[in-house]
């Protein structure tokens, strides 16, 4: 029995353990190399983002019309040159350089001699090196080139300079060349992101030549050349030499036509793996021998406890969820038993939760039924008042009660948030009828629907806030007879709704603020004061979200001449909203 145990259990464990150790060793090497390469790629993405941020400065200059006019020579006198430069262009240089700490200087080289020069910022084109000009001839008008500073000492960290032409508005005539010089921090930050432990050697290669080599782990030239060749041939971007325990990770930056190589020694990672593994194997063999003897003594009791728990679990169902007695040994079986008991407790809690949820749902249904009864009681009460007024031949009270009832039905309706446009117009008419009862001859209104609107739907309450503005801030602020005219017409693919009053109008400064908020160019909090809030903004946003397209709310007003609200709704030729069809 002992010989069979040794041959069938112990020996296979030793052989399999050796195989697993070798696989473990290779897997750790591969995972470490891949993790290092991912770190290099992520740091490279950050470096390229820094390059793109520097390149984006060109757009800042290219899109500045004052700069384009200046470079075009549109200013005749020297005084105009100086004034416009100090007013519009000098702040542009200051802002562009302050937005990125990696920029050491900004300079432009102009093509027109008549344009006024500024030392250190705007100089003649003949003062620039010929190399960037030659490279710019071979790129598109919306592209630039990066150049590395040349240095005889390859241990000195290079700096980068970006060049790109600035054209006139039609991109037919080059006006200047923008030069952006960066400092060493652009590359040094890239190196710091990769070499977190400061134990790597970096080499920069461009065109097959070494542009930079740092002091580091100190691989010999033969090993370095071998690793570089292996990294260039590898699809993963890295190479590993198991003999020298050296790793090289590479990354090519297309914008610079440059490849970065990062060398690191891996002895410190795996120096004690083999020793620890041997010690662990010895301990495993001793433990295996001891545990083999213990196994026979404990197996029967363990199996008995497991079978008891399994039998109890098979008896459990929804109507019989009971705990299983936990032992005192605190071993894995006791842990499993506690987990089972926790599961039983959780299932019981969930069953109780479902039962409570059903009760709460029934209570909510009852409350909803109550909420539906209250409006109907109010409608019935108004109808009773209207019938009494008819009996007493008081037609004004009849009309007022009927109109008020229709307003309440539309306002308190808790159904869909959208309705037919005709219903929205009817609600506005009832709203105006109620105000006319109060204002009498001081208010007159007209509603003209000049197109078919039966199939057009709209959000609820998009017209009433505008009419309310006409009354409160328009007619209500004037002593003369108030007039409100509502016209609905179609103009091509747009349905136009115009609401106009003859009130005092909106002050120019306030009108500009309202238009800015409606176009989302200004903060809507500026619109709110003690007399008005966000009603116009809410109407504008709701119709844009509902109809889409070029839907918008326009406001026209002059002081003393009244105000006109214009809703331009993008609808389909059949009448439905474009947003609903799309």
Residue pairs with C-beta under 8 A, 6 or more apart in sequence:
5 292
10 288
13 288
14 285
17 281
17 284
21 277
21 281
25 270
25 273
28 270
28 273
29 240
29 242
29 266
29 270
32 247
32 266
32 269
33 236
33 238
33 240
33 247
33 249
34 236
34 238
36 238
36 247
36 249
36 262
36 264
37 236
37 237
37 238
37 249
39 193
39 194
39 196
40 194
40 237
40 249
40 250
40 251
40 260
40 262
41 237
41 251
42 193
43 190
43 193
43 194
44 190
44 251
44 253
44 260
46 190
46 193
47 186
47 187
47 189
47 190
47 193
47 253
48 253
48 255
50 102
50 186
50 189
50 190
51 146
51 160
51 162
51 186
51 253
51 255
51 256
53 100
54 100
54 102
54 103
54 162
54 180
54 182
54 186
55 144
55 162
55 164
57 96
57 99
57 100
57 103
57 106
57 178
57 180
58 144
58 162
58 164
58 166
58 178
58 180
60 92
60 95
60 96
61 67
61 92
61 96
61 108
61 166
61 178
62 68
62 166
62 167
64 88
64 89
64 92
65 169
66 84
66 87
66 88
66 89
67 88
67 89
67 92
67 166
68 166
68 168
68 169
68 175
69 75
69 84
70 81
70 84
70 85
70 88
70 89
70 115
71 108
71 110
71 111
71 112
71 115
71 166
71 175
71 176
72 112
72 168
72 175
73 112
73 114
73 115
75 81
75 84
78 116
81 115
81 116
82 116
85 116
85 118
85 122
89 122
90 121
93 106
93 121
96 103
96 106
97 103
97 105
97 106
101 185
102 182
102 183
102 185
102 186
102 189
103 180
103 181
103 182
103 183
104 159
104 181
104 182
104 183
105 120
105 179
105 180
105 181
106 121
106 178
106 179
106 180
106 181
107 120
107 121
107 122
107 123
107 178
107 179
107 181
108 121
108 122
108 123
108 166
108 176
108 177
108 178
108 179
109 122
109 123
109 124
109 125
109 127
109 128
109 176
109 177
109 179
110 117
110 122
110 123
110 124
110 125
110 175
110 176
111 125
111 174
111 175
111 176
112 175
113 124
115 122
116 122
117 123
117 124
122 176
125 133
125 176
125 177
128 177
128 179
131 147
132 145
132 147
132 161
132 163
132 177
132 179
133 177
135 145
135 147
135 163
136 144
136 145
136 163
136 164
136 165
136 177
139 145
141 165
141 167
141 171
143 164
144 162
144 163
144 164
144 165
144 178
145 162
145 163
145 164
146 160
146 161
146 162
146 163
146 255
146 256
147 160
147 161
147 162
147 163
148 158
148 159
148 160
148 161
148 206
148 211
148 256
148 258
149 158
149 159
149 160
149 161
151 158
154 210
154 211
154 212
154 213
155 212
155 213
155 214
155 215
156 212
157 184
157 187
157 188
157 212
158 184
158 187
158 204
158 211
158 212
159 181
159 182
159 183
159 184
159 186
159 187
160 181
160 182
160 186
160 187
160 256
161 179
161 180
161 181
161 182
162 178
162 179
162 180
162 182
163 177
163 178
163 179
163 180
164 177
164 178
165 174
165 175
165 176
165 177
165 178
166 174
166 175
166 176
166 177
166 178
167 173
167 174
167 175
168 175
190 260
191 202
191 214
194 200
194 249
194 262
195 202
195 262
199 216
199 217
199 264
199 265
199 268
200 216
200 217
200 262
200 263
200 264
201 213
201 214
201 215
201 216
201 217
201 218
201 219
201 262
201 263
201 264
202 212
202 213
202 214
202 216
202 260
202 261
202 262
202 263
203 210
203 212
203 213
203 214
203 224
203 228
203 260
203 261
203 263
204 210
204 211
204 212
204 213
204 258
204 259
204 260
204 261
205 211
205 228
205 258
205 259
205 261
206 256
206 257
206 258
206 259
207 257
211 258
216 263
217 246
217 263
217 264
217 265
219 227
219 244
219 246
219 263
223 241
223 244
223 246
224 263
226 241
227 239
227 241
227 246
227 248
227 261
227 263
228 248
228 261
230 239
230 241
230 248
231 237
231 238
231 239
231 248
231 249
231 250
231 261
232 250
233 239
237 249
237 250
237 251
238 247
238 248
238 249
238 250
239 247
239 248
240 246
240 247
240 248
240 266
241 247
245 265
245 266
245 267
245 270
246 263
246 264
246 265
246 266
247 263
247 264
247 265
247 266
248 261
248 262
248 263
248 264
249 261
249 262
249 264
250 259
250 260
250 261
250 262
251 259
251 260
251 262
252 258
252 259
252 260
253 259
253 260
302 333
305 327
305 333
306 333
308 324
309 324
309 333
309 336
309 337
309 340
312 322
312 324
313 324
313 340
316 322
316 344
318 351
321 344
321 347
321 348
322 344
323 341
323 344
323 345
324 337
324 340
324 341
325 337
326 334
326 337
326 338
326 341
327 333
327 334
327 337
328 334
371 414
375 408
375 412
378 408
378 412
379 405
379 408
379 409
382 401
382 404
382 405
382 408
383 405
385 397
385 401
386 397
386 398
386 401
386 402
386 405
389 395
389 397
389 398
389 401
390 398
396 437
399 433
399 437
400 434
400 437
403 430
403 433
403 434
403 437
404 434
406 426
406 427
406 430
407 427
407 430
407 431
407 434
410 423
410 427
410 430
410 460
417 459
417 460
418 457
418 458
418 459
418 460
418 546
419 457
419 458
419 459
419 460
420 453
420 454
420 456
420 457
420 458
421 453
421 456
421 457
421 458
421 488
422 449
422 453
422 454
424 458
424 460
424 461
424 462
424 463
424 464
425 447
425 449
425 453
425 463
425 486
425 488
427 463
427 464
428 447
428 463
428 464
428 467
428 486
429 447
431 464
431 467
431 468
432 443
432 445
432 467
432 484
435 443
435 471
436 443
436 444
436 445
439 475
439 482
441 481
442 475
442 481
442 482
443 471
443 475
443 481
443 482
443 484
444 481
444 482
444 483
444 484
445 483
445 484
445 485
445 486
446 484
446 485
446 486
447 486
448 485
448 486
448 487
448 488
449 488
450 487
450 488
450 489
450 490
451 488
451 489
451 490
451 495
452 575
453 488
453 495
453 575
454 575
455 574
455 575
455 576
456 495
456 571
456 575
456 576
456 577
457 576
457 577
457 580
458 543
458 546
458 569
458 577
459 542
459 543
459 546
462 539
462 542
462 543
462 567
463 486
463 497
463 499
463 567
465 535
465 536
465 538
465 539
466 499
466 536
466 539
466 565
466 567
467 484
467 486
467 499
468 535
469 532
469 535
469 536
469 563
469 565
470 484
470 499
470 500
470 501
470 503
470 563
470 565
471 482
471 484
471 501
473 503
473 506
473 531
473 532
473 563
474 482
474 501
474 502
474 503
474 504
474 505
474 562
474 563
475 482
475 483
475 484
475 501
475 502
475 503
476 503
477 503
477 504
478 502
478 503
478 504
480 502
482 501
482 502
482 503
483 501
483 502
484 499
484 500
484 501
485 498
485 499
485 500
485 501
486 497
486 498
486 499
486 500
487 496
487 497
487 498
487 500
488 495
488 496
488 497
488 498
489 495
489 496
489 498
490 496
491 568
493 549
493 570
493 571
493 572
493 573
493 578
494 550
494 568
494 569
494 570
494 571
495 568
495 569
495 571
496 566
496 567
496 568
496 569
497 566
497 567
497 569
498 564
498 565
498 566
498 567
499 564
499 565
499 567
500 562
500 563
500 564
500 565
501 562
501 563
501 564
502 561
502 562
503 562
503 563
504 559
504 560
504 562
505 557
505 558
505 559
505 560
505 561
505 562
505 563
506 514
506 555
506 557
506 559
506 563
507 559
508 559
511 555
511 557
513 522
513 526
513 527
514 527
514 536
514 555
515 555
516 522
517 523
517 524
517 526
517 527
517 536
517 537
518 536
518 537
518 540
518 552
518 553
518 555
524 534
524 537
527 533
527 534
527 536
527 537
528 534
536 553
536 555
539 553
540 552
540 553
543 551
543 552
543 553
543 567
543 569
544 551
544 552
545 579
546 577
546 579
547 569
547 570
547 571
547 577
547 578
547 579
548 570
548 577
548 578
548 579
548 582
549 570
549 578
549 579
550 568
550 570
551 568
551 569
551 570
552 568
553 565
553 566
553 567
553 568
554 565
554 566
554 567
554 568
555 563
555 564
555 565
555 566
556 563
556 564
556 566
557 563
557 564
569 577
570 577
570 578
570 579
571 577
571 578
572 578
572 581
